[in-house]
Amino acid sequence: MILADNILPIPLNESELHQLAMNIVGKDLEKDNFEFLSVNSKLKKDPQFVCTKNKKLYFIIVKAILYPKNPNKVQVYKIDELKDHAIKFNATLFYAGVGLANAENYEFPIFKDSDYVVNFKGIEKIS
């Protein structure tokens, strides 16, 4: 990373990381022809996406997971409440863990206006 005028880079905060993960998942869902009924970008307010596809309802939880944590391990607070909510609405619940890391050095935070690496293998069915 090249710095001008001795200005230190600014790391993305938790909300910005969440927005980045939401954008990555949202583009993937669009590509897979999901239709968005509701988008909730509030941090720690699940689910983030309520979608339909082929006349079926889907709830999708999005989490930004920083390296070295595993984005493929479901990391959701109050998962049982979300499962019950999905059952109540006859929806299928999915988890989208988006692994993120600084492209230059995985041990560094992700900085604004810098490159990053994404580890996202798609949505994973929970119930």
MARZA-97238 format. One record per residue (C-alpha): residue number from 0; residue in one letter; x, y, z. Coordinates in nm, 3 decimals. Layout:
! residues N
+-----+---+---------+---------+---------+
:   k : r :       x :       y :       z :
+-----+---+---------+---------+---------+
: NUM : a :       X :       Y :       Z :
...
+-----+---+---------+---------+---------+
! end
This chain:
! residues 127
+-----+---+---------+---------+---------+
:   k : r :       x :       y :       z :
+-----+---+---------+---------+---------+
:   0 : m :   0.000 :   0.000 :   0.000 :
:   1 : i :   0.142 :   0.337 :  -0.100 :
:   2 : l :   0.075 :   0.623 :   0.137 :
:   3 : a :   0.086 :   0.986 :   0.037 :
:   4 : d :   0.185 :   1.267 :   0.271 :
:   5 : n :   0.241 :   1.031 :   0.566 :
:   6 : i :  -0.132 :   0.968 :   0.600 :
:   7 : l :  -0.208 :   0.644 :   0.776 :
:   8 : p :  -0.458 :   0.412 :   0.609 :
:   9 : i :  -0.800 :   0.389 :   0.772 :
:  10 : p :  -0.928 :   0.038 :   0.848 :
:  11 : l :  -1.287 :  -0.050 :   0.761 :
:  12 : n :  -1.510 :  -0.055 :   1.066 :
:  13 : e :  -1.750 :  -0.339 :   1.153 :
:  14 : s :  -2.042 :  -0.176 :   0.974 :
:  15 : e :  -1.838 :  -0.117 :   0.655 :
:  16 : l :  -1.716 :  -0.479 :   0.658 :
:  17 : h :  -2.079 :  -0.592 :   0.694 :
:  18 : q :  -2.182 :  -0.373 :   0.397 :
:  19 : l :  -1.899 :  -0.518 :   0.190 :
:  20 : a :  -2.014 :  -0.873 :   0.271 :
:  21 : m :  -2.376 :  -0.779 :   0.192 :
:  22 : n :  -2.272 :  -0.644 :  -0.150 :
:  23 : i :  -2.080 :  -0.963 :  -0.229 :
:  24 : v :  -2.372 :  -1.188 :  -0.129 :
:  25 : g :  -2.631 :  -0.964 :  -0.296 :
:  26 : k :  -2.451 :  -0.981 :  -0.630 :
:  27 : d :  -2.426 :  -1.360 :  -0.598 :
:  28 : l :  -2.800 :  -1.387 :  -0.524 :
:  29 : e :  -2.884 :  -1.164 :  -0.823 :
:  30 : k :  -2.668 :  -1.382 :  -1.045 :
:  31 : d :  -2.863 :  -1.687 :  -0.922 :
:  32 : n :  -3.196 :  -1.517 :  -1.005 :
:  33 : f :  -3.319 :  -1.456 :  -0.652 :
:  34 : e :  -3.577 :  -1.179 :  -0.621 :
:  35 : f :  -3.536 :  -0.947 :  -0.323 :
:  36 : l :  -3.842 :  -0.882 :  -0.109 :
:  37 : s :  -3.654 :  -0.714 :   0.174 :
:  38 : v :  -3.297 :  -0.608 :   0.244 :
:  39 : n :  -3.189 :  -0.536 :   0.600 :
:  40 : s :  -2.841 :  -0.389 :   0.622 :
:  41 : k :  -2.846 :  -0.328 :   0.998 :
:  42 : l :  -2.557 :  -0.490 :   1.176 :
:  43 : k :  -2.656 :  -0.787 :   1.396 :
:  44 : k :  -3.017 :  -0.780 :   1.273 :
:  45 : d :  -3.097 :  -1.109 :   1.099 :
:  46 : p :  -3.186 :  -1.206 :   0.832 :
:  47 : q :  -3.024 :  -0.959 :   0.593 :
:  48 : f :  -3.205 :  -1.077 :   0.280 :
:  49 : v :  -3.559 :  -1.204 :   0.235 :
:  50 : c :  -3.585 :  -1.343 :  -0.117 :
:  51 : t :  -3.793 :  -1.559 :  -0.344 :
:  52 : k :  -3.689 :  -1.798 :  -0.616 :
:  53 : n :  -3.920 :  -2.036 :  -0.800 :
:  54 : k :  -4.208 :  -1.926 :  -0.572 :
:  55 : k :  -4.018 :  -2.032 :  -0.257 :
:  56 : l :  -3.924 :  -1.801 :   0.031 :
:  57 : y :  -3.566 :  -1.770 :   0.157 :
:  58 : f :  -3.413 :  -1.597 :   0.459 :
:  59 : i :  -3.040 :  -1.532 :   0.420 :
:  60 : i :  -2.809 :  -1.437 :   0.705 :
:  61 : v :  -2.488 :  -1.258 :   0.603 :
:  62 : k :  -2.176 :  -1.241 :   0.819 :
:  63 : a :  -1.842 :  -1.075 :   0.742 :
:  64 : i :  -1.571 :  -1.301 :   0.884 :
:  65 : l :  -1.215 :  -1.170 :   0.908 :
:  66 : y :  -0.910 :  -1.390 :   0.851 :
:  67 : p :  -0.806 :  -1.621 :   1.021 :
:  68 : k :  -1.160 :  -1.722 :   1.125 :
:  69 : n :  -1.341 :  -1.977 :   0.909 :
:  70 : p :  -1.626 :  -1.815 :   0.711 :
:  71 : n :  -1.779 :  -2.156 :   0.638 :
:  72 : k :  -1.854 :  -2.226 :   1.005 :
:  73 : v :  -2.201 :  -2.095 :   1.087 :
:  74 : q :  -2.157 :  -1.813 :   1.339 :
:  75 : v :  -2.505 :  -1.690 :   1.419 :
:  76 : y :  -2.636 :  -1.565 :   1.753 :
:  77 : k :  -2.984 :  -1.695 :   1.846 :
:  78 : i :  -2.991 :  -1.944 :   1.558 :
:  79 : d :  -3.285 :  -2.134 :   1.709 :
:  80 : e :  -3.501 :  -1.820 :   1.705 :
:  81 : l :  -3.413 :  -1.766 :   1.338 :
:  82 : k :  -3.497 :  -2.128 :   1.255 :
:  83 : d :  -3.835 :  -2.089 :   1.427 :
:  84 : h :  -3.895 :  -1.764 :   1.237 :
:  85 : a :  -3.820 :  -1.940 :   0.907 :
:  86 : i :  -4.056 :  -2.227 :   0.993 :
:  87 : k :  -4.331 :  -1.978 :   1.084 :
:  88 : f :  -4.309 :  -1.825 :   0.736 :
:  89 : n :  -4.245 :  -2.154 :   0.554 :
:  90 : a :  -3.904 :  -2.021 :   0.447 :
:  91 : t :  -3.569 :  -2.187 :   0.401 :
:  92 : l :  -3.290 :  -2.039 :   0.612 :
:  93 : f :  -2.944 :  -1.990 :   0.461 :
:  94 : y :  -2.611 :  -1.868 :   0.596 :
:  95 : a :  -2.364 :  -1.666 :   0.389 :
:  96 : g :  -2.026 :  -1.640 :   0.559 :
:  97 : v :  -1.799 :  -1.405 :   0.368 :
:  98 : g :  -1.431 :  -1.440 :   0.454 :
:  99 : l :  -1.235 :  -1.118 :   0.410 :
: 100 : a :  -0.864 :  -1.041 :   0.434 :
: 101 : n :  -0.620 :  -0.767 :   0.339 :
: 102 : a :  -0.476 :  -0.860 :  -0.003 :
: 103 : e :  -0.123 :  -0.745 :   0.081 :
: 104 : n :  -0.097 :  -0.910 :   0.421 :
: 105 : y :  -0.369 :  -1.130 :   0.570 :
: 106 : e :  -0.264 :  -1.023 :   0.921 :
: 107 : f :  -0.342 :  -0.655 :   0.851 :
: 108 : p :  -0.692 :  -0.507 :   0.871 :
: 109 : i :  -0.876 :  -0.424 :   0.551 :
: 110 : f :  -0.820 :  -0.058 :   0.473 :
: 111 : k :  -1.046 :   0.184 :   0.289 :
: 112 : d :  -0.957 :   0.209 :  -0.080 :
: 113 : s :  -0.726 :  -0.095 :  -0.068 :
: 114 : d :  -0.740 :  -0.443 :  -0.216 :
: 115 : y :  -0.891 :  -0.732 :  -0.027 :
: 116 : v :  -0.933 :  -1.108 :  -0.073 :
: 117 : v :  -1.276 :  -1.275 :  -0.059 :
: 118 : n :  -1.345 :  -1.632 :   0.054 :
: 119 : f :  -1.712 :  -1.695 :  -0.026 :
: 120 : k :  -1.838 :  -2.036 :  -0.136 :
: 121 : g :  -2.203 :  -1.942 :  -0.168 :
: 122 : i :  -2.500 :  -1.971 :   0.062 :
: 123 : e :  -2.531 :  -2.272 :   0.293 :
: 124 : k :  -2.866 :  -2.419 :   0.395 :
: 125 : i :  -2.933 :  -2.416 :   0.770 :
: 126 : s :  -3.297 :  -2.533 :   0.777 :
+-----+---+---------+---------+---------+
! end
